[in-house]
């Protein structure tokens, strides 16, 4: 947009004109005869222009994610691209790790002729900025995974959303931890739970709150649930959040670990390994069921990462792209909030669950 405006305001006034000397030369010369090379160049340019016109008639959407290197988001973007090929629209996949990159990406999409975008924002508090930019550029958009917040901290319900039920999936995590603890016959007096969360992110808070409630419902002692805040939702963030808490409680012999996603739980499991806490004394349950979980389950020796509440990232990417495309083409606005559930994936069944959910 800025480039187009710049050219409109500052373009060369001679562009599109024929110089007087050129006109004189043309009028005094014989009829124009194209040489072989000139004719080839002309036809090549014509073909390119026709191809560009044909290509531009194909609908185009963006798919913007906050952490493009994570398996979950890779699956989503790949699924969106595949369904675009099936249904006849193009998908531009971009990473938006911060607010500046996000707004630049939205501008980029508009400049490329996109009609809308799917987004999992780097910060849900950027909701008003995203809405304003999309309206200014006449772009439709939907959110996936994380819902946007308004200036009052409340969800912007006018923006269509597709994502997992954070509370429900958190409760599934908590129930799984309690059941596996009981199955292993652990003494509650020697067991503690490590809850890692980002309380500034509503999705994280809802998932970990749900897990805590399920543990309490199963009779777990609330005073033995230790909180740790994370700065990032990746493996490093989980490791850095877990290490101080684990180190502070050497009297605890058995640990339950839960967080917003697989990566955070894996980071905490790595911290238990560094502190030489035996893997059989750790039960970590994550959320997502993506590549990071597959790699952990494929190891020769079991680790403290017991399971993941798997959700179909493939379905999230595919369906959110379809919803946006139908809205653009036919005016059919998607539902305000579509929620999905999870399936427990463990070392013993991960391949079957992966196939069942259509995961990459």
Secondary structure, DSSP 8 states (H G I E B T S, - for coil): -HHHHHHHHH--TTTT---HHHHHHHHHS-S----HHHHHHHHHHHHHHHHHHHHHTS-EEEEEES-TTSHHHHHHHHHHHHHHHHHT-EEEEEE--SHHHHHHHHHHHHHTT--EEEEE-S-GGGHHHHHHHHHHTT-EEEEESS--B-TTSSB-TTS-EEEE-HHHHHHHHHHHHHHHHHHHT--GGGEEEEEEE-TTSHHHHHHHHHHHHHHHHTT--GGGEEEEE-SSSSHHHHHHHHHHHHHH-TT--EEEEE-SSHHHHHHHHHHHHHTT--GGGEEEEEEE--HHHHHHHTSSS--SEEEEEE--HHHHHHHHHHHHHHHHHH-----SEEEE--EEEETTTHHHHHHHHT--
